[in-house]
Amino acid sequence: QVQLVESGGGLVQPGGSLRLSCAASGFTFSMYAMSWYRQAPGKERELVARITNTGGTINYADSVKGRFTISRDNAKNPVYLQMNSLKPEETAVYYCNVLIRSVAYWGQGTQVSVSS
């Protein structure tokens, strides 16, 4: 059974940093690309970052390039999202995602609130 469990969210001031983690289990982690999405209130879920199974290719949404870093540890099965210089408009629930045989799996999400 595929399970994705996010953690690391919280309240941070504008300009601050957070590191999100996603613990993955129930599938061969090293075989699949992993992604982070976010959904702000009243908005559609959007892709934030994606990393291929080996970490050789990484893609970011234009809005986060240069501030966010996605990484993974294929030995321990987590995927991380380091977020720096956070902005109030990035307040959202952040989700971990994996696509396995055309089926999308999601974690429960972790709330990130950016406010002074």
C-alpha positions, 0 to 999 in steps of 0.5 A: 500500500502506497503511503506518503506522509508529509511533515515540516509545515508551520507558520513562518514570517515572510522571508523565512525558510521551511524544510518539508519532508515526505516519507514514502513507503509501499513502493520501490522509491528509487524507481519513481519520480517524486513531486511536490504540489501546493494548493492555496485557498480557492485555487487549483493545485499546482506543481511546485517541483519534481525530481526524477528517480535518480535525481538527475533531472529536476524541474521547478515552477517559475515562481519558486526557481532560485528559492526552493530546492527539491531533493531525495535520499534513495537510501532512506526514502524521503523527499525534501523541499527546502523553501527559502525567502517565503512569500505570503502568497505561498501560504498553502497546503503542500502535498507530496505526489508519486505517479505509479502506473498512471495512478497518482498517489497523494499524502495528506498534506502539510500546511504552510502559512507565511504571515507576519 
